[in-house]
């Protein structure tokens, strides 16, 4: 049997990714530091009522809330034996399967030809998700963020750029972190000497950006605006940055999620495909700065987007390219 994702053996990959997804959700539901499921249900109900206990920004992330609720109501209409807790878990399993399938397609689109490496990349992503649970709920919006970024990357590579517009609508309703997607779209098409940008990518990037801000403002007008709420009295850039840098648990949690792949990517940045280099500069500096300066970095699931989008495929590409040029591509430019 040819080991690649095709119409003839799609069932094999679906089965493998289903097994991995079950493990990921099991770890997230049973981890010692995970928030109990009944409390997660209560938080979900407060979000539906427009009264989240963590109003800003959680109340504004409505896409995942209504997707989960719609999924539960659909299941409940089929069988009243499925309560909302079971529905939550089942939704996360299906969501994880979808993320892994999109990751598989994304790695292939980047030019990673070895199917065993693609499978290893998906496995790495699954274990990264499973080990990013510290003081966490099921974080549906965080995992949709991974899905939207991977799908955006896939659409850009295949130059199906117009689909970024509807994707941006959903991604903006999901999390405010989706703002970097239009930058991902435009940067591969920029010609620097002389400077020029093709009209179509430029217009789609502008429309997507305006759509993001329209959604961003609209949900805040609908629910009402409240100042952002920090934990432990933290309210600003310096508070969060100082806390994250000094909180020692941040470092093992990050290692458990991204391992050493960011270091490998930085050391061999000039040897990975140009597109990944460009997306590294567009996404990674801003992503790490924002999440260290305005969130609790110990919740390492927040760093799964650069892990899935850049670090894992860069590592896979370096491995595959080594076989084409053994010894040469393991020399650091440092």
N, C-alpha and C positions, 0 to 999 in steps of 0.2 A: 504494500500500500504506500503510495506517495505521501510523505509527511508534509503536507501544506494545507492551508485553509482553502478548500475548494468545495464545489457543489457535491463532490463525491464523499467527502469525509467531514463535513461541517459538524456532524453530530459528535465526532470525537472531541473536537475542541470545545463544543458546547458542554459536553459532559465533564471534561477536565476543568473548565472554568467554573462550572457549577459546583464541583467539589471544592475548589479553592475559595469560592465565594461563601460557601457554607462555613468554612473554617474562619474566614475573615469576620463574618457576622457573629459567629460563636465567641471569638476573642473579644469583640467589641461589647457583647452583651454580658459577658461573665467576668471581665477584667475587674480586679479588686477595686480600682479607682473609678470604675464606670458609674454613672448616675443610674440609680434603680429605674427600671422600666415604668413602674407606676408614676414616679415623679416626672418622667419624660412625657407620659400621657397627659398629666396635669398641665405641663408647660405647653403642650400642643393645643390643648383646649383653650388655654388663655390666649394663645396666638390667634386662634380662630375668633375669639371674642374681641380681639383688638386690644388686649390688655396684658401683654407679655410682662413678666416680672423683670426682664431685662429689655426694656422697651427699645432703646437705641443701641445697636442697629437691628436686633433680632426681630422686632415687630415688622420691619420693612422687608424682610426676606420671605416674601409670601409664596413664591413659586413652589418651594419644597413643601410648605405647610398644606397647600391645597392639593398638591399631587398625592401626598400621603392620605389626606382625608378622602379624596375621590377614590383612591385605591381601596380604602377600608369600606366605604359605602358600597362599592361594587361587589366586594367579597361578601359583605354582610347581606346584600340582597340575594346572593346565591345560597348562602348558608349562614344562619345565625349562630352556628357553633364556632365561628372564627371571631374572636374578640379583637379589640383594637391593638392589644399588645402583640398578639400573634401576627396581626396585619402589619405592624411596624417592622417586625423582624423579617417577614416574607418580602416586604417591599425593599428592604435593604439588601436582601439576597439577590433579587432581580436587578436592582440598581447596580450592584457590584458586578454581576455577570455582564451587564451592558457596558460598564466601564472597561472591563477586561477585553471584551470583543473589540471595542473602539480602539483601545491601546494596541491590540494585535494589528488592526488595519493601519493604524498610524505608524507603527514601527516598519511595516512593509512599505508604506508609501515613502518613508525616508530613505529607502534603498537598502535596508537590511535584508539580505536575500536568504541567509541561512535560517530555515524554519526552526531549528533547535535553539538558535539564539533568540528568535522572536518569542518562542515559548519560555525561555529563561527570563526574558524581559518582563513578560506578563507575570511570571512567578515572583520575580523581585517586587513588582508593583503590589501584588497581593500580600506579600509578607510585610511590605512597607505599610500598607493600610492596617494590617492586623496588629502592628506594633506601634500604633500612634493613638493610644486610647486614653492617656492620662487625664483624669477628672473630666471625662467626656460622656456626652450622650451619643446617640446614633448619628448625629451630625449630618442629616440628610442633605442640607444645603452645601456643606463642605464637599461632599462627594459628588454632588451635581456640578460643583465648580470644576472638579477634575474632568468630568465628562464633557462639559462645554469647552474647556480649553483644548482637550484632545480632539474633539470634533472640529473646532475652529482650525486647529493645525492641519487636520486632514483635508478640510475644504480648501484651505489656502494652497497646500501642496498640489492638489488636483485642479486648482484655479477655478473652483466653483464659487467665486467670490460673492455673488449675489445672495447666496444662502447665509452669509454672515449677518445680513440684516435681520431676518426673523430669529436667527440664533441669538443675536444681541438682545432682542426684546426679552426672550426667556431668561437669558443669562443675567440681565440687569434686574429682573424680578427676583432672581435667586440670591445673588450676592453682589455687593458693591465692588468686590475685587475683580469683577469681569471687565473693568475699564481698560485693562491692558490689551484686550483682544483686538481693537482697531489698530493699535500700534503694531501688533504682530502682523496684521494684514498689510500695512503700508510699507514696512521696512524692507521686505525682500524686493520691492519694485522700485525703490529709490536709486537713481543714478547720481553719483556724487560729483563726477568730473566729466562734463559739466553737470551741474545740478538740474535734475528734472524728475518729475513723477508722472507716470502714465495717468491719463484722465480717469479711466474706469476704477482702478484701485483707490485713487484719491477720493473720488465721489462716494464710493461705498464706505470708505473709512470715515469720511465726514458724516454721512448719514447715520452710520452705526454709532458714532460718538454722540451726535445730537440725540439719537434715540435713547442712548444710555442715560443722558442727563434728563431727558423728558420723563423717563421712568423713575429715576432717582428722586426727582422733585415731586412727581405726582403721588407716589406712595406716601411721602412725608406730608403732603398736603391732605391726603385722604385720612390718614390715621392721626395727624397732628404731630408737630415736631416737639421733641424733648431733647435736651442736651445728652450727649453720650455718657453712659454710665460705666465707670471703671470699678475694678475690684480693689479691696483693701485701701480705699480712699484715693486711688491713683486717678489722675485727671488729665495729665498731659504727657508730652513727648519725653521729658526728662524723667518723670516718675516711672513710666513703663520701661524705658531703656535701662535705667539704673536697676530696676527690679529684675528684668530679664537677664542682664549680664551678671548679676550677683547671685541669682537663684541657681544653686549648683545642680538641681534636678533637670534644668533645661538641657544640659549637655548630654547626659546619657539618653534622655528621651529623643533628642535629635539624632544621635548616633543610631538608636534603634529604628528610626524612621528612614533616614537618608543614608546611613552608614558613612562610608568614605567617598561616595560617588561625587559630591560637589568638589572635593579636593582633586580627584582624578580629572574632572571636567575642566577645572581651572588650569591645572598643570599642562594639559594637552589640548587646550582650547583651540590653538591654531591648526590642530591636526584633524578636528572634526569638521563635518560639512558646514559650508558657509551659512546655510540657513539656520542651523543650530547655534552657530556663533552669534548670529544676529539676534535670535530669540533669547539667547543667554543674556545679552546686554539689555534687551528690552524688558525682560521679565525679572531676572534674578536680583539685581541690585535693589530695584524698587520693592520687590516682594519681601526680601529679607529686612530691609530698612523699615518698611511700613509695619510688618508684623512684630518686629522687635520694639518698635517705638509706639505702637498703638494697640497691642494685644498681649496676651500671655503666651509667650513662645514655648512654654513647657507643654502646651497642647499641640504637640508636634504634627498632628494631622493637618495643621494650617500650611505646612510646607510640602504637601503631597503634589500640588500643581507643578512646581518646578522639578520635583522628582520624576513625575510621569512624563512631563513634556520635554525635558532637557537632559537631566542627569542620567536616567536609565538608557534612553536611546543613544546618548553620547558614548556611554560605556559599551553598549552592544556594538556600535559602529567601530570603536577602537579595536575590539576583539576581532571582528570580522576583517577589518582592514589589515590587521597584523598578519593574517594568513596570506594576504596578497603581497605584503612587503615585510616578511618576518625580520624582527630585530630593528628595522628602521623606525617604525612608528611608535616604539616604546621609549624613544629618546625625548625627554622633556625639553621644551624650549626655554625653561628657566635657566 
